[in-house]
Amino acid sequence: MFTIETFTFNPFQENTYILYNEKGHALIIDPGTYFPPEQQALKDFMLRRGLLPSGLINTHCHLDHVFGNKWVAEAYNLTPQIHPVEEELHTMSAVFAHQYGLEFNLYKGDFIYLQEGDNVMLDEDRLEAILVPGHSPGSLAFYCKAQNFVISGDALFLESIGRTDLPGGDHGQLLHSIKEKLFNLPAETVVYPGHGPRTTIGHERNNNPFVQP
């Protein structure tokens, strides 16, 4: 069974998620650690809980979601898992960081590629990858049917949606992804977004002003 811990990191206030189980194994999703104290906070949490990270996953590769890829990959000997079309965006994240006046140590190693329908396993626990492009070309959400939650990245927020004015963004495509993919999940599904507080699919179906019939 997954337990979910949320950290909010970096100048963009991005949500980093740690999913771990009773065996002490963990997945790190969207490591946004930018400042050294944020790296230490993540490390300390792992040590306090006695966790061994076995997977590093990116919902997408905008810079605020991959700030910590290099540090996490090196600290825990992990290879980032992304949708293949996000690799170019990952490479460009260093350019975008420079435009914001931010120094950035870009991860430059190998990747494990995920496609829609792939399962990410943590022992017996399962996350299903759902392709939700629009905010970025290869955005993935990760759905746990057994526990009724989804890690949505920047596709869907509490009564909001991801911005689509960044390179590779497509507003119509994002709305389609939300309506045809995320809104088909059960209403009680808890949404853990890339920024801000959690919500539910049912709440967003009924209250999200950006995605209405």
LINWO-V612080 format. One record per residue. N is the residue number from 0. PHI is phi in degrees with one decimal (NA if undefined). Layout:
N:PHI, N:PHI
//
This chain:
0:NA, 1:-76.9, 2:-110.7, 3:-113.8, 4:-117.9, 5:-113.0, 6:-119.8, 7:-113.7, 8:-126.2, 9:65.6, 10:-61.3, 11:-95.6, 12:53.8, 13:-89.7, 14:-89.1, 15:-102.6, 16:-115.4, 17:-111.8, 18:-108.4, 19:-138.4, 20:-123.8, 21:-70.6, 22:-86.7, 23:83.8, 24:-98.0, 25:-143.1, 26:-113.7, 27:-109.2, 28:-112.9, 29:57.4, 30:-69.6, 31:-98.8, 32:-60.2, 33:-116.8, 34:-86.0, 35:-52.5, 36:-62.7, 37:-72.4, 38:-60.5, 39:-65.9, 40:-62.0, 41:-66.4, 42:-61.9, 43:-62.3, 44:-61.8, 45:-60.0, 46:-67.4, 47:-61.7, 48:-86.9, 49:66.0, 50:-94.3, 51:-115.4, 52:-67.6, 53:-121.2, 54:-154.7, 55:-124.6, 56:-126.9, 57:-115.6, 58:-65.7, 59:-161.9, 60:-120.2, 61:-65.1, 62:-57.4, 63:-67.8, 64:-97.0, 65:-124.5, 66:-50.2, 67:-95.0, 68:-57.8, 69:-64.0, 70:-64.8, 71:-65.7, 72:-59.0, 73:-76.3, 74:-68.3, 75:-121.1, 76:55.1, 77:-119.3, 78:-111.9, 79:-60.1, 80:-110.3, 81:-140.8, 82:-73.1, 83:-58.9, 84:-73.5, 85:-83.5, 86:-62.6, 87:-62.4, 88:-64.2, 89:-60.7, 90:-62.4, 91:-74.0, 92:-61.0, 93:-66.4, 94:-65.7, 95:-63.4, 96:-60.3, 97:-60.8, 98:-65.5, 99:-87.7, 100:74.9, 101:-111.1, 102:-75.8, 103:-152.0, 104:-90.3, 105:-75.3, 106:-66.5, 107:-128.7, 108:-93.6, 109:-76.5, 110:-129.0, 111:-103.9, 112:-95.1, 113:-114.3, 114:-117.6, 115:-56.7, 116:92.2, 117:-66.1, 118:-107.6, 119:-101.8, 120:-106.6, 121:-125.6, 122:56.3, 123:-88.0, 124:-86.9, 125:-128.7, 126:-116.9, 127:-101.3, 128:-77.9, 129:-120.9, 130:-78.9, 131:-130.8, 132:-68.0, 133:138.6, 134:-69.5, 135:-144.5, 136:-63.1, 137:-120.3, 138:-59.9, 139:-119.4, 140:-108.4, 141:-126.2, 142:-107.8, 143:-108.6, 144:-64.8, 145:-63.8, 146:-117.1, 147:57.2, 148:-143.5, 149:-138.9, 150:-90.2, 151:-96.5, 152:59.5, 153:-102.7, 154:-75.2, 155:-136.0, 156:-122.7, 157:-61.3, 158:54.0, 159:-156.4, 160:-136.8, 161:-68.6, 162:-70.9, 163:-127.4, 164:-95.8, 165:-92.1, 166:-53.3, 167:87.7, 168:-77.7, 169:-150.7, 170:-61.8, 171:-62.0, 172:-65.6, 173:-64.6, 174:-60.1, 175:-62.6, 176:-59.3, 177:-66.2, 178:-69.3, 179:-92.1, 180:-110.4, 181:-72.0, 182:-72.4, 183:-84.2, 184:-75.5, 185:-57.4, 186:-58.2, 187:-80.4, 188:-60.9, 189:-81.2, 190:-103.3, 191:-104.6, 192:-88.6, 193:-73.6, 194:-147.7, 195:80.3, 196:-77.3, 197:-73.6, 198:-147.8, 199:-132.9, 200:-60.8, 201:-60.8, 202:-62.5, 203:-70.8, 204:-57.1, 205:-92.8, 206:-127.6, 207:-77.3, 208:-69.2, 209:-86.8, 210:-131.7, 211:-124.2, 212:-57.6
//
